[in-house]
């Protein structure tokens, strides 16, 4: 039987994989380097989209996105209900907020990722692909009260094929800086 337990801090990381060892022990394996290398190898063609979105407005009020403008955005469903968003970073990994999966990370089989989605109420769109989640890795330094280290990875049970509507987002370089005043875009499903 698969048994899981939450670990708040291990001293390693930022990501740690926990596997069951002999005599009911747990084996902690530091994963930052391996995951970083994995993504670096596979992200040579990221950030591609068919159309660009002209965003001159602020998030309050916002504007409807064009269908192909954000092909890396993913709708996360827990128990078949949309609860959060994520970004596709490779053909089998998503990045999301730790606060989204907190308290639910030990139940990956209850999660689904809906990729290529445009309208939340229409999961039957031809561009839509649904994948089950088989692993969730939370940053062990995540603080619920302050939202520090608010990041988690989710692994798709089966790889996804890239299409015009499904593409990986680019991750920042290791030493890339984001200075105050820089313009950025936020995409997701929501209302104000």
Phi, psi and omega in degrees: 000139175282128178234139181229157177212148180282142176235123183275322182205133180238348183089347177252174172134197023283347179243141182226132173263135181246124177235156181279128177258187178289161178054039177061029179265166176244141178249124180258124180239121178295133187238358186302310185296314182296317180293319179298315179296320180301311181293319181300319180295329189255002185253030181283348177228071182246167173072020180268133175213153185289324182231158175255155181252126177272108184246096177255353183261162176278171183297327177291121185094309175051197176203154177292137179281155172281151189307315185262010187287331185228068186288356179263354182282139185231137174266124179263130181242132176243124186053041175068018176242133177293126183233333185203175174245164177211173174238138176282123180248348173200184181287357178217005182233143174239151170243138181214183178274138178298327181296338179289319184262351183305129182083350180235005185288342181273005181233059184299332182292346178272357182260146170225146175252128178250111184255153179073015183277140176246311181247123183303327184279000183231079180285352182268013178301141181302331182280351188276136176231133179250132178231141173281154177261135178243354179204140176231128179240111178265145172297123183292349179267004180300133179245114183301319185289318185260346185066019174296146179056043186277071182213145178212156175248146176231135182256130178283137181299325177229140180300155179251145176273137178286140178224186174296337185255352182227109181216152178281149174276157175276140174264150179293153174294160184305316183256013181293135180249146176241102186278155177304142179093352180291140179276140179219168179242147176234131179233145178174178177256124180184176176214157183240000000 
